[in-house]
Amino acid sequence: MPLVALTSYPHTRPLVDGAVRPEGLDLEFDPLVNGIFPAFRVMARTLRYDVSEFGISTALCAVERGLPVRLLPVFVTRRYDHVGMFVREDSPVRSVADLAGARIAVKSFTVTDVVWSTGILLESLGRLNGITWQVTGDEHLAEQKLPDSARAVEGSPTQLLRAGEVDAIFDPRAGGEPGIRPLFPDVREAERNWLATKGYVPPHHTIVVRESLLERYPDCGRRLYEAFRAAKEPFLHDFAGGVDVLAGDDSPTGPRHDYGVEKTEDLVGRDPVPYGLTANWRALEDIVGYLKHMGLLSGARPVEEFFVPVDGDAG
């Protein structure tokens, strides 16, 4: 029985609860008593799960490095990352443009929050030349090679920033720390500007499937994809009917992490969590491009080759 790691979000709950089942597949869901994040590391290092929710940037790097997984074109969380960019309270840095040639500290270079934050940087500067990275932790993928511009250091990003050893940090958990301030004084305005320019809320968590499962059940990619779509239908039906769908988000992370907003009325479009390559193409091209600039992807593999082919491409 395939083992699955998946958070029970409002749009995935029927799948986790068993109300929706993939055709011809009996799935066993890990209870995830410590939430989904420890499962990312376990999946990256041991391939424990046959199907797993996974950070999209790490998933793309995993395929590039030859880990025997493929992505489903399913994106179960999405949010903005302007909120995770900080400088010292007394810093002369007033905008993203001021970070040209900066020293930036992160906990992990490949984690999706950092990649999208770096994308914000790239959209302003156009290049990362001259920027150096200080990485205080390891990566989910064992022996992940980092570019020459990144080096491992002791301490935490916040400690390095307070000590003046870096100019900025990308760390969504640093909010409220004394002596530091958000790079964006009005984060919500920055998010609205991103949406107006880019047209999407950045996808964060995708789904990866072990190649061994795809070999055992050659059509399981399509079946899983259709099950995710079917599980989302009650959520979309309620949303269209004016139901406060985020009131039912009892996941460990909550609406701001899961959807990028705190209130149902702020959800974007008829389908706030679109699936499929077509609906997410611009976001996928962007994140693959950012990973290439960061030295984490070669850029030789077309976007679609990271994914399991599925019939149809509706959300």
Secondary structure as the mmCIF struct_conf table of DSSP 4:
data_model
#
loop_
_struct_conf.conf_type_id
_struct_conf.id
_struct_conf.beg_label_comp_id
_struct_conf.beg_label_asym_id
_struct_conf.beg_label_seq_id
_struct_conf.end_label_comp_id
_struct_conf.end_label_asym_id
_struct_conf.end_label_seq_id
STRN STRN1 LEU A 3 ALA A 5
TURN_TY1_P TURN_TY1_P1 PRO A 10 THR A 12
HELX_RH_AL_P HELX_RH_AL_P1 ARG A 13 ASP A 17
TURN_TY1_P TURN_TY1_P2 GLY A 18 GLY A 18
BEND BEND1 ALA A 19 VAL A 20
TURN_TY1_P TURN_TY1_P3 GLU A 23 GLY A 24
STRN STRN2 GLU A 28 PHE A 29
TURN_TY1_P TURN_TY1_P4 VAL A 33 ASN A 34
BEND BEND2 ILE A 36 ILE A 36
HELX_RH_AL_P HELX_RH_AL_P2 PHE A 37 THR A 46
BEND BEND3 ASP A 50 ASP A 50
STRN STRN3 VAL A 51 GLY A 55
HELX_RH_AL_P HELX_RH_AL_P3 ILE A 56 GLU A 64
TURN_TY1_P TURN_TY1_P5 ARG A 65 GLY A 66
BEND BEND4 PRO A 68 PRO A 68
STRN STRN4 VAL A 69 ARG A 78
HELX_RH_3T_P HELX_RH_3T_P1 HIS A 82 GLY A 84
STRN STRN5 MET A 85 ARG A 88
TURN_TY1_P TURN_TY1_P6 GLU A 89 ASP A 90
BEND BEND5 PRO A 92 PRO A 92
BEND BEND6 SER A 95 SER A 95
HELX_RH_3T_P HELX_RH_3T_P2 VAL A 96 LEU A 99
TURN_TY1_P TURN_TY1_P7 ALA A 100 GLY A 101
STRN STRN6 ARG A 103 VAL A 106
BEND BEND7 LYS A 107 LYS A 107
BEND BEND8 PHE A 109 VAL A 111
HELX_RH_AL_P HELX_RH_AL_P4 THR A 112 LEU A 125
BEND BEND9 GLY A 126 GLY A 126
TURN_TY1_P TURN_TY1_P8 ASN A 129 GLY A 130
STRN STRN7 THR A 132 VAL A 135
BEND BEND10 GLY A 137 GLY A 137
BEND BEND11 HIS A 140 LEU A 141
TURN_TY1_P TURN_TY1_P9 ALA A 142 GLU A 143
TURN_TY1_P TURN_TY1_P10 ASP A 148 SER A 149
STRN STRN8 ALA A 150 ALA A 152
BEND BEND12 GLU A 154 GLY A 155
HELX_RH_AL_P HELX_RH_AL_P5 PRO A 157 ARG A 162
TURN_TY1_P TURN_TY1_P11 ALA A 163 GLY A 164
BEND BEND13 GLU A 165 GLU A 165
BEND BEND14 ASP A 167 ASP A 167
STRN STRN9 ALA A 168 PHE A 170
HELX_RH_3T_P HELX_RH_3T_P3 PRO A 172 ALA A 174
TURN_TY1_P TURN_TY1_P12 GLY A 175 GLY A 176
TURN_TY1_P TURN_TY1_P13 PRO A 178 GLY A 179
STRN STRN10 ILE A 180 PRO A 182
BEND BEND15 LEU A 183 ASP A 186
HELX_RH_AL_P HELX_RH_AL_P6 VAL A 187 LYS A 198
BEND BEND16 TYR A 200 TYR A 200
HELX_LH_PP_P HELX_LH_PP_P1 VAL A 201 PRO A 202
STRN STRN11 PRO A 203 ARG A 210
HELX_RH_AL_P HELX_RH_AL_P7 GLU A 211 ARG A 216
BEND BEND17 TYR A 217 TYR A 217
TURN_TY1_P TURN_TY1_P14 PRO A 218 ASP A 219
HELX_RH_AL_P HELX_RH_AL_P8 CYS A 220 ALA A 240
TURN_TY1_P TURN_TY1_P15 GLY A 241 GLY A 242
HELX_RH_3T_P HELX_RH_3T_P4 VAL A 245 GLY A 248
BEND BEND18 SER A 251 THR A 253
HELX_RH_AL_P HELX_RH_AL_P9 PRO A 255 TYR A 259
BEND BEND19 GLY A 260 GLY A 260
BEND BEND20 GLU A 262 LYS A 263
HELX_RH_3T_P HELX_RH_3T_P5 THR A 264 ASP A 266
BEND BEND21 GLY A 269 ARG A 270
BEND BEND22 PRO A 272 VAL A 273
BEND BEND23 GLY A 276 GLY A 276
TURN_TY1_P TURN_TY1_P16 LEU A 277 ASN A 280
HELX_RH_AL_P HELX_RH_AL_P10 TRP A 281 HIS A 293
TURN_TY1_P TURN_TY1_P17 MET A 294 GLY A 295
BEND BEND24 LEU A 296 LEU A 296
BEND BEND25 GLY A 299 GLY A 299
BEND BEND26 ARG A 301 ARG A 301
HELX_RH_3T_P HELX_RH_3T_P6 VAL A 303 PHE A 306
STRN STRN12 PHE A 307 PHE A 307
BEND BEND27 ASP A 311 ASP A 311
#
